[in-house]
Amino acid sequence: MECKGSKQGAFFVLEVSGRMDALTSQGFETECMNCLEAGDTRVVADLGGLEYISSAGLRSILSAAKKLKAGGGDLAFCGLSGIVAEVFTVSGFAKLLPVYATREEALARS
């Protein structure tokens, strides 16, 4: 898994690609915590490049979302497709966390 980050207005966007599994999922949580420590509390995770996500990846996402919320921020998602979108739907994460079809929609929220 690879995470590339960039500041876009009031948001910090993490472009996530590859596979988020037991070996790599901690990296996502670490990136989110780095954002929080840097004062970037509004994070958008663009999962358009993510090919696979395991239950370990879901746990990492949930943990990061809780920590960002506790720090006064939030975590939203965009670009889900294929198996990643299916896993988000089946697991209930698509109802639990804010999910947008496009990055533009995620960045346009207030």
N, C-alpha and C positions, 0 to 999 in steps of 0.2 A: 504494500500500500504506500502511496505517496500523497502527501498533503502540501499544496502550495497555497500560501496565503497572501492576500492583498487587501488594503483598506479601500473601501468604496463608499464614500460619503460617511454616514453614521455607522456603517456596518463593516465588519471584518469578514471577508469571504474566504472560506477554505475550500479549495478545489481538491476533491478526494478521488483518487484513481487506484485501480488495481483490485486487490482482495482485502477485505476487512475480516480477519479471522483471529483465532486465538494467538497467533504469532505476531500480528500487526495491530490489533485493535487498540492496544495501550497507546500507540502513537497518536491516534485521533484524540483521545482524552488528554494527552499531554499537550497537544497543539491548542486545544480549547482552554486549558488551564494557563498556557502561556499568554493567550489573548486576554484572559481575565486579569492576570498579573500586570499586563501592559496597559490596562484600563480600557481595553476593547471588549465591552460586555455584550454587545449585540453581534452575534455570530450567525452567518448563513453558511451552511455546509452544502456545497454544490456536489451532488453525488452522481452527476452525469457520466463520469469516467469510472465509477465503481462497478466492477463486474460481478462481485459476489460479496455477500455479508452473512456471517454465521451468528449463532446465538451470543458468542463472545463479543462480536461487533455491536450487537444490540445492547448488551450490558454496558459496553463502553459509552455508547450514545446516551443511554439513560443516565448514567453516572455524570457525564459531562453536562447534560441538560440540567440536572438537579444542582450541580455546583455553580453553573452560570446563573441560574435562577436565584440561588442563595446569595450570590454576589451582586444581585440587582440587575442582572442581564437576562438574555434569552438566547435560545438556539432554534433556528428554523432550517428547513431543508428544501432543496429544489433539485430538479433534474433527474428524479428517480425514473428508472425504466427497467424493463425485463424482470429478472429474478429479484433484483433489489426492491423494486416497486411491489412485487408480489409478497416478499417477506415483510415489508412494512405494513401491507394491508392485512395479511393473515395474522401477524403478531399483535395487531391493534395499534401499532406505533403511528400509523397514518391518522388515527383519531386522537391519540395522546399528545402528539407533537405537531407544531405547525408545518405543513407540507405544501409547497407551491409548485406549480408546473414548470415555471421558468425562473431564472435568476432575477429577471426584471420585476416579476410579481413579488418575489421575496424582498427585494430592495425597496419596493414601492409601499410596503406596509408601514404603518406608523408605529 
